[in-house]
Amino acid sequence: MDPLDGLSLPSVAVHAGRTDLTDLGVHAVPIDLSTTAPLPDVSEARDILDELIEGKPLPHGASTIYRRAWNPTVARFEEAVAALEGYVPGGSSLDVEGIAFASGMAATHVVILSRVAAGKPHVIAVRPLYGGTDAILESGLLGTRVTYAAPDEIASHVTDDTGLVVLETPSNPTLELRDIADIVRQAGDVPVMIDNTFASPVLQQPLRHGAAYSVHSATKYLGGHGDAMGGVVVTSPELARSLRPLRVVTGGVMDPFTAYLMLRGIGTLPIRMREQQRVAGEIARWLVDQPAVSRVFYPGLPGADPTGLIGRQMSGPGAMLAFEMAGGFEAAEKVCGALRLITHAVSLGGIDTLIEHPASLTHRVVTESAQPHEAVLRISAGLEDPGDLIADLAQALDRVG
Ligand SMILES: Cc1ncc(COP(=O)(O)O)c(C=O)c1O
């Protein structure tokens, strides 16, 4: 029996990927830095390599062969994310597998490439998307052809060579919520990839709603401290087999020390997410009443979730928010320069609060007509006291006048 069976999500977050440690006689997760390892006899080594070439996960204790193909510390992180993404409250968990990468973009790249390799190069994407994802699709760099579609028009764009539907919910940077089950229904046989970075598996498990792939920039909430870069895809064992061999040949693998940090981050993910979400809610509600602010984007605000996805698809509105300055770009730029406690920086999901201007930074590479509005600023709420953060925003808005 799986020792995680029957546990609640916070307990799974603490113990996933570590359930064998007591038997090993250690308490902290061992980091295996080997790039190669002593092999058993040639025939056995060849059999292990054949398993890897077929994209199968290796069992605990298997020989490493070569780190680009498999690493036991990275496998622990993969197991932990899969346990969270496949978690079903009070039921049996989904049969899913995690595959870790060197970054979120490396993860997204391999999912897209796997569909091109399957002879299905047409991608339907729903904007807005993180700038890097948008750019890799728009450029056709990986041999794809993209159609950008509204979320209720997916079905009408599906053709014989459509291999993937790509979207984010909540989306970066303006926090639109999308109904995953409805998009999966429209996509029919076409696999749907959800970038679950903003929600994290604590708030949303896309595979439970029929998505084929849940992708994360693990650099964000999973790591949680702004000091480790990685990505991860969670998918069915069948689709995982088409991704692992591509990861081996393209080489965008997570390193073991990063996997260690990620696994450590996951242990506190539920409690961080709950608290950062509370902080985001307080900031968003305060911003709504500020005359210098013309619009606030936060899924937890009244009217922001008209179809009731929070509660049905997502267990909470998350810790990301955005707002539009009434004074346009100039005012937005001044706010970033006037903040003292909140750091002006890209990225998100760490314990300290960050602010950035998407049109200039994270979404700079997006075609101009699809870029976020120039007056929009995005905040990643951290773990500071919300009163201190609001005081910082208040003095910055005062200076803008
Ligand atoms: C929603 C989202 N997806 C993917 C990425 C790319 O992740 P990484 O920077 O780890 O490659 C980012 C990065 O900001 C992001 O915000």
PDBQT file of the ligand as one rigid body, heavy atoms in Angstrom, charges set to zero:
ROOT
HETATM    1  C1  LIG A 501       3.192  31.177 -16.215  1.00  0.00    +0.000 C 
HETATM    2  C2  LIG A 501       4.615  30.891 -16.569  1.00  0.00    +0.000 A 
HETATM    3  N1  LIG A 501       4.905  29.788 -17.262  1.00  0.00    +0.000 NA
HETATM    4  C3  LIG A 501       6.166  29.488 -17.623  1.00  0.00    +0.000 A 
HETATM    5  C4  LIG A 501       7.222  30.316 -17.297  1.00  0.00    +0.000 A 
HETATM    6  C5  LIG A 501       8.626  29.959 -17.720  1.00  0.00    +0.000 C 
HETATM    7  O1  LIG A 501       9.295  29.409 -16.638  1.00  0.00    +0.000 OA
HETATM    8  P1  LIG A 501      10.899  29.474 -16.455  1.00  0.00    +0.000 P 
HETATM    9  O2  LIG A 501      11.260  30.897 -16.282  1.00  0.00    +0.000 OA
HETATM   10  O3  LIG A 501      11.139  28.606 -15.261  1.00  0.00    +0.000 OA
HETATM   11  O4  LIG A 501      11.483  28.891 -17.701  1.00  0.00    +0.000 OA
HETATM   12  C6  LIG A 501       6.976  31.471 -16.571  1.00  0.00    +0.000 A 
HETATM   13  C7  LIG A 501       8.083  32.377 -16.198  1.00  0.00    +0.000 C 
HETATM   14  O5  LIG A 501       7.904  33.464 -15.720  1.00  0.00    +0.000 OA
HETATM   15  C8  LIG A 501       5.633  31.779 -16.198  1.00  0.00    +0.000 A 
HETATM   16  O6  LIG A 501       5.330  32.894 -15.517  1.00  0.00    +0.000 OA
ENDROOT
TORSDOF 0
